[in-house]
Amino acid sequence: MGFLQPNLPELDLETWRRGTREERMRPLVRHFCAVGFGSPDAVILVYVLKIALYVLVGWLFVLSTPGIDGFTAVSDWWRSPEVFYKAVLWTMLFEVLGLGCGFGPLNLRFVPPLGSFLYWLRPGTIRLAPWPGRVPLTAGDSRTLLDAALYLALIISLAIAAFGALPRWQVGVVLGVLVILGLRDKVIFLAARSEVYATLAVTYFFVAGDQIVAAQLVMVVIWWGAAASKLNRHFPYVVQAMMSNSPVWRFGSMKARLFHRDYPDDLQPSRVSGMLAHGGTVVEFGAPLLLLLGDGGPVTVVGAVVMIAFHLNIISSLPMGVPLEWNVFMILGILNLFVANAGVGVTDLVHPLPVLGLIAVAAGVVVIGNAFPDKVSFLAAMRYYAGNWDTSFWMFGGDAVAKFDQSTVTASQMPHLQLEKVYGSADQAEMLMHLGYAFRSCHTHGRALLSLVPRACGEQHEDYLMLDGELVAGTALGWNFGDGHLHNEQLVAALQARCNFAPGEVRVVMLDAQPFHKQTQRYRLVDAATGEIERGYVRVADMVSAQPGATNVPIHVTESATT
């Protein structure tokens, strides 16, 4: 791996292309397990500079607060609650502009490196309302001038609130616009990372002392919700894939030996991967408890050091979706809420009922989202790194991609076409797309998806172009960040209305996340033109026992329509 050159597998592409999909996957799975995506150092530098930009601009927003002065006099003002709330609003603005999660080449965005405002200020692009049949004035899937105006209003209100004295009414305007906009387009609501920043912004309305305690409790709900969602059989596979792609572990064959059971023959997670996964879950439960119980002494110090190291480890691994600034924000929250205000606790609440009510709602959404993952976004359910996500593969045949390009208002092409431009070769682009499938198959759900593709497309499945639903959503909607709710039947219907795909031209494999209390995951096979053709389930035990790239996970059919 060099500064500009990626570390890619050395293949005879002409010979490689003649193999079946499973045969083409095999060398790329091994390459990913040993190297990861092999991103050049220049790409890593882009993300480092982006973090620096985030910190610098946030710093300037903080200095715009009356009573806070001195660019280098951090020791004089870092304890102020206004510092934290300015960071809340600035980070929400950063995210909803598309500069945070889902940005750049590590999310297969090249030209341009983001979607977001390039879509959401443009009438005619696709929007997805959360409850179009239930909430008045939200029906339809085409963005209007009103939608664009609402998005612009959110950007302006966030900028105004982050700059200046931060009166409560300005935060109220932000939240009001966000709710109205979210009822018309759930994509923007999720892109703003509302489950974190909107919830924290609500705590600003409590009395001064209660603000800090409420914000502390929200942070703990985030950590404990994320930790609880990792109590599954999927998470060791996430750690394995994350470490395989980490730029930190890049020396010799270290990744291959450390994180896999017996590379290259057995690519299941090693004991090290399992220990890191389960140890991280214990840390995410235990260290926040120390922060809650600490009074500024050794208990607080240990809790803070451990959680800061926890988030720095995530940042250094460059996880897919690149939620880097979110982790920086969480570190700021540790310092401002728990270290600077270690003496403040639940027993100091002046008005406990509103605070406890907010926490009950936030925790309740996590519980419901893990019990009924098909009903709640994985973001609101705090299943961030759990490996237990709603996912999909989209299969494009015939002229489907051309119809998509001609009939859908977007600001970018499909990722495989972007890769062709970047590398100047369709064969190279196809190989890189398969490297993405290798990443997906290193997670348990990838094995089920690959096993379902032949059922969705029949004997001709090798003739289809396979795209991860994340990439389709990113191109069609302007944002994607691991949420399969953004590329389910609702997006299929929106694209079918525009593109008029022929029967069999687009087939979609959809796999729901695992409910906390079950050991199965439900799937659906959908034809864009004719509707659902099959549904059933796969067993988690079968998924975790299969090797990456496997296409033989047992399928259990419960309903089938004539195709």
Number of C-alpha atoms within 10 A of each C-alpha: 14 11 12 11 13 15 15 20 17 9 13 8 13 9 9 16 15 10 12 10 18 13 13 20 23 16 20 28 26 22 23 23 28 26 28 27 24 21 22 17 15 14 16 17 12 13 20 15 11 17 16 13 12 20 18 12 14 22 17 13 20 27 19 17 17 12 8 17 14 10 10 7 10 12 8 11 16 17 17 15 18 20 21 22 24 26 23 23 28 25 26 25 24 22 24 27 20 24 20 27 24 28 26 22 21 19 21 23 22 18 17 14 16 27 26 23 19 16 24 29 19 18 17 17 21 26 25 25 21 19 14 16 11 9 12 10 10 19 16 15 21 16 20 18 13 12 21 20 16 20 24 16 17 21 20 14 22 26 18 16 23 27 20 15 16 19 11 14 11 16 22 17 16 22 21 13 18 23 16 15 24 23 21 26 26 20 28 27 20 21 25 25 21 22 20 21 21 20 21 24 22 18 22 22 15 18 12 13 15 23 21 26 26 27 24 25 22 24 20 21 20 23 22 23 24 22 23 21 24 25 14 16 17 22 24 28 26 25 27 28 27 23 28 29 25 23 21 13 18 17 9 10 12 13 24 24 16 20 28 24 17 14 18 16 10 12 20 23 22 21 14 17 24 19 13 18 22 19 11 16 20 14 19 22 17 17 23 25 17 19 24 21 18 22 18 16 11 11 16 23 18 15 23 22 14 18 22 20 12 17 17 15 14 17 19 15 19 20 20 19 18 22 19 24 22 20 18 18 17 17 20 18 22 22 18 21 25 30 21 16 19 21 14 21 20 17 8 12 19 13 12 15 10 13 22 15 11 18 19 14 12 22 21 13 19 28 19 16 23 27 18 18 23 19 11 17 25 26 21 23 25 28 24 21 20 23 23 27 24 26 25 28 25 26 26 23 21 15 12 20 19 11 16 21 16 12 15 19 19 22 19 22 20 20 22 20 15 18 23 16 14 13 12 12 13 14 15 18 20 18 22 20 20 21 25 20 23 28 26 22 25 28 26 27 28 24 26 30 26 25 19 26 22 15 15 24 25 12 9 10 18 17 13 18 16 22 21 20 25 23 24 22 23 26 24 29 26 27 28 28 24 24 22 22 26 26 27 22 18 15 21 20 16 19 20 20 15 15 20 16 23 16 13 20 19 26 28 29 29 25 28 23 24 26 18 20 9 10 13 19 20 20 26 23 24 24 26 26 19 14 17 19 17 20 20 17 18 23 18 20 13 16 25 21 13 19 21 29 30 20 20 15 22 14 17 13 14 11 11 13 9 6 14
